[in-house]
């Protein structure tokens, strides 16, 4: 093993023109902010991760300097403590695992115990589009070989407009492409005071989408309504999914005990890190449920979640954010040397050590907003 010499945190912002109108945010997004964390050991090796701003993390970096870089259980425990006190520090966990895998000369999925470097992905739309636009987007996804597409509900015009889009897309793709519906009821943007759906509304939606053979219904209730989700799951003709922004691992224990979900969706750069979610993935799989991480963020987060699933229990589908023309691989992956482009709906992670990809230093320099070093 080798000791950690320094940690570098840089914050970046990619201007978005045209803006991206996310279904969960009424304010069009004119920029894409990403924080990159690099961990260097005394031998000069570097591991990286990326995710949310983690602005409070700099106050705790002294807890890692001089420690063995490969002591991943120790680092995970410290990061869990930091997460309680000061936000979501898990991009640092990705960087530590990337460094450990590079030191071992293994791809991260193999270091986690996986046997295959391939993960099947679904095209995850992030915006609300008209019927005509949605069918055109479905054509692009099908032409590129995706076996599943996720649509967003919550249009201002109401549920009828959502169902009209879903029906049109189902008619276009036929029975051979799985459709997923994200209700975006589990959490809110800071300014959004709308109440989430109640159980009666969520049940009504589940019944309606069941007629269109939806693969799973995502975030139909508030994230903390475990009992409501369990009741919905009992009544629903489709799988119930959630947990993408759940903050602590013990909450997933409560969900599993309550029988709240069919599909568990924690994100490795948001909750638990590789160490925590590798264990949770196996718990979920042992319970007969599906593990399928949320990945809406940068390409580094997508890579980290793909390695996690390939290295543990696998998944029927992993989220692949793809909503052209406003949201493309080039935008999502601007900080990577090469964008992540699946072939016929499959991501291939390869056998390069660590995450298996490098950073685009020119793009990072051009988008730099600020930096911190320790």
Buried (B, 14 or more C-beta within 10 A) or exposed (E): EBBBBBBBBBBBBBEBEEEBBBBBBEEEBEBBBBBBBBBBBEEEBBBBBBBBBBBEBEEBBEBBEEBBBBBBEBBBEBBBEBBEEBBBBBBBBBBBBBBBBBBBEBBBBBBBEBEEBBBBBBBBBBBBBEBEEBBEBBEBBBEBEBBBBBBBBBBEEEBEBBBBBBBBBBEBBEEEBBBBBBBBBBBBEEEEEEEBBEBEBBBEBBEBBEEBEBBBBBBBBBBBBBEBBBBBBEEBEBBBBBBBBBBBBEBBEEBBEBBBBBBBBBBBBBBBBBBBBBBBBBBBBEBEBBBBBBBBBBBBBBBBBBBBBBBBBBBBBBBBBBBBEBBBBBBBBBBBEEBBEBEEBBBBBEEBBBBBBEBBEEBBEEBEEEEBEB
